[in-house]
Amino acid sequence: PKSFLNRFTKVYVEALTSDDLQAIVSSRFPSIPMSLVHSMIKFNSTVHQDVVEHREFGDLGSPWEFNLRDVFRWCELIVFAGCNESLELAGRFACDIYLHRFRSIQDR
């Protein structure tokens, strides 16, 4: 009911830009090189565009959301494993964060 909605304040927040995400991630995970942070954020943005905006795949299980939380989880795995400098090893964790989330074999 409308009377219930009147009890809350609506807040509109713009989406974080890539620069915002890089600043947040690099301050939270200073041991990860900025070049790797940049690659991770670019990957996250590409997945978001392909799945959420363009709907190129991932219909089963949608709606999807790929955001800062996913990048944080990815960074935590990288730091925990001690592979801060290795793009290849860091890329393996993308499977855990992104790939295994999809429900169909075709989407994976």
C-alpha positions in Angstrom: 0.0 0.0 0.0 1.0 3.6 -0.6 0.9 4.5 3.1 3.5 1.9 3.8 5.8 3.2 1.0 5.5 6.7 2.4 7.4 5.6 5.5 10.7 5.1 3.6 13.1 7.4 1.9 14.1 6.6 -1.7 17.7 7.0 -2.4 19.1 6.9 -5.9 22.8 6.1 -6.4 24.7 6.1 -9.7 26.6 2.9 -10.6 30.2 2.9 -9.7 32.6 3.7 -12.6 35.6 1.6 -13.4 37.8 4.3 -11.8 35.7 4.1 -8.6 36.0 0.3 -8.5 39.8 0.5 -9.1 40.2 3.0 -6.3 38.1 0.9 -3.9 39.8 -2.4 -4.7 43.3 -1.1 -4.7 42.8 0.6 -1.3 41.2 -2.6 0.2 43.8 -5.0 -1.4 47.1 -3.0 -1.7 49.2 -6.1 -2.3 47.5 -6.8 -5.7 49.2 -4.9 -8.5 47.1 -2.2 -10.2 47.5 -3.8 -13.6 45.9 -7.0 -12.2 43.1 -5.0 -10.5 42.5 -3.2 -13.8 42.2 -6.6 -15.6 39.8 -8.0 -13.0 37.5 -5.0 -13.1 37.6 -5.0 -16.9 36.6 -8.7 -16.9 33.8 -8.1 -14.4 32.5 -5.3 -16.5 32.6 -7.4 -19.7 30.8 -10.3 -18.0 28.1 -7.9 -16.7 27.6 -6.3 -20.1 27.4 -9.7 -22.0 25.1 -11.4 -19.5 23.0 -8.6 -18.0 22.8 -5.9 -20.6 23.2 -7.8 -23.9 21.8 -11.1 -22.7 24.2 -13.1 -24.9 24.1 -16.0 -22.5 23.0 -16.9 -19.0 19.3 -16.9 -19.4 18.9 -19.9 -17.1 19.1 -18.6 -13.6 18.7 -15.0 -14.5 18.5 -12.2 -13.3 22.2 -11.9 -12.7 24.3 -9.3 -11.0 28.1 -8.9 -11.2 29.5 -6.2 -9.0 32.1 -5.1 -6.5 31.3 -8.0 -4.2 32.4 -10.4 -6.9 35.7 -8.5 -7.4 36.2 -8.5 -3.6 35.7 -12.3 -3.4 38.1 -12.8 -6.3 40.7 -10.6 -4.5 40.3 -12.5 -1.3 41.1 -15.8 -3.1 44.1 -14.2 -4.7 45.5 -12.9 -1.5 44.8 -16.0 0.4 46.5 -18.2 -2.2 49.5 -15.7 -2.3 49.4 -15.3 -6.1 49.2 -11.6 -6.2 51.6 -11.3 -9.1 50.3 -14.1 -11.4 47.6 -13.2 -13.9 47.4 -16.8 -14.9 46.8 -18.1 -11.3 44.5 -15.2 -10.6 42.5 -16.1 -13.7 41.8 -19.6 -12.3 39.8 -18.1 -9.5 37.5 -16.5 -12.0 36.0 -19.9 -12.6 35.1 -20.1 -8.9 33.6 -16.7 -8.8 31.9 -16.4 -12.3 31.9 -19.7 -14.3 30.5 -22.0 -11.7 27.6 -19.6 -11.0 26.0 -20.5 -14.3 23.6 -23.3 -14.3 23.8 -24.7 -17.9 26.8 -26.4 -19.6 26.3 -24.1 -22.6 26.6 -21.0 -20.4 29.7 -22.3 -18.6 
